[in-house]
Amino acid sequence: MNRPDPITRPLDPGSRDDFRAPRLLDVLIPTRNRPAELAVTLAGLAGQQHGAAGFGVVVSDQSDGGPGWAEPAAATMVRVLRHRGHPVLLTRRLPRRGLAEHRAYLLDASVARYVLYLDDDVWLEPGTIDRLLAAIEELDCGFVGNAVHGLSYLDDVRPETHRHYVEWPGPPSPELPRPGTPEWDRAQIHSAANLLHVTAARRLPPGQWRAYKVSWIGGCVLYDRSRLRDAGGFDFWHRLDPGHQGEDVAAQLAVMSRYAGAGVLPSGAYHLEAPTTVTERTEEAWEAVLADGSGVGPAVDRSPPAQPG
């Protein structure tokens, strides 16, 4: 009597050496204890209609049990991505040494021109990656990003936050937002569904986008990899308590002070609003980096040279 085939076969994690090939873009996903959310995140990537050569994807798992990418739904989306021409590398990074170390490990896996850090609880609508790539190439800055929308707040309109939305009139300039300043308060525009309400008021024609000033962006940030490296990447991790948070803020401040950064509107990133997996928060990474100054260097003057009089 023939035995029935198993429902699913084991998933090939791929080779780190084989993955390190020149590409325009790699998507880097740190994950922990979120197999269902990870599957949705991967499904969003599988639905992207990327015009250039296929982007790569790295998933690094720090789950307490088995890796989330091995669960059937996530594994299927990995196979879909590979079937559509996207190399996928699946790794585990244990023991956990903190969020910044995990991001540093992911960065080391890529040699692509651009890297998109995507949280494991964010779904991207079709066209998001192409829009972000178009933005960073046109703006020629260190990073661009899509702040995530919380759709459960769609009916919670907060007009007092909309004043923090300010567009760049031209190419972004280097800056270093500091706590207690109006530049730091720009983060309020990214709470709840505020950015969706700002977007609706702009009535942008299909295909158009705007660059705006940010303090930082969480969840979906596209970096010029060489500029992120030049600004120190996430190598500050060894100076932090493993229970830190705000490592993405620290890296963005360093990049912004040298090469500038911008938010991109409209955003195609939607937060799955899952409970956080970071339950022990002992230190703010950006506070430590700003305090010792070693992770944030002087701003670079990228303004055009003065014309002779």
C-alpha positions, 0 to 999 in steps of 0.5 A: 500500500502506497503511503500518502505524500506529506502535506509539505516537504522540508524547506531549503533555507538556502546558502548564505554564500550563494545569496551574496550576489550583486542585486539592486535590492535585498529585503531584510526581515528580522522576526521572532515568535510571529509565524502568522504575521511573517506569512502576511509580510512575505505575502506582501512581498510576493505581490510586488510587481518589481520592474528590475531584476528580482529582489532578494529576501533575507529572513532571520529568526530568533523565535523561542521555538522553531523558526517562523519561516518553517510554519506552512503559511510562511513556508508557502510564501517563501516558495512563492517568492522563489518561484517568482524569481526572488532569492530567499535566504532563511537563517536563525540568529541565536542566542539573542544579543539585542535588536541592533545586533540582529539588524547588523547580522542581516546587513552583513548578509547583503551586498545589494545596492539598497537594503529594505528593512521590513518589520515582520508585522507589516504588509506592503501593498503592490507597487510600494517597493518600486515607489521607494526605489524611485524615490531614493534614486531621484532624491539621492539621499541616505534613506527613504521610508514608508511609515506604517498605517494602523487601520483600526485608527482610520476613524480617529482623525487627529488634525493637531498632528497634521502640522508636523507634515512638511514636504521637502521643497527639493532634495533632502538636506542632512540634519540631526533632529534632537529631542525637544525640538519641532524636528523631533516632534515630526514623529507624531505624524506617524502615529495611528492613521495620521499619515493616511489622513494627510495623504487623503487631503493631498489628493495626489494623482495616481503614480505621484509621490511626495518626499517629506521631512521626518525625525525617524521612520519605523517598520519600512525603511529603504537604505543606500547600503554603502551610506548606511555602512559609512554611517556605522550601520548597527555596529553600535550594538556592542555598546548597548544592553541587549534589552534595548529598543530604538536601534532603528532610530539611532541608525537613521539619525546617523545616516540623516546627519550625513546623507539626509533622509525622507519619508515618502507619501503615499505610504503602502505599508500597513501595520498588522497591529500585533502585540509587541515581542519586545517586552524587556526594554531596558535602554533607548539605543538612540539616547546612548548613541547621541550621548557618546556621539560616536554613532552620529557624525557631522552633517555633510553639506550637499548644497550646490556650490555658490555661483560666481558673482 
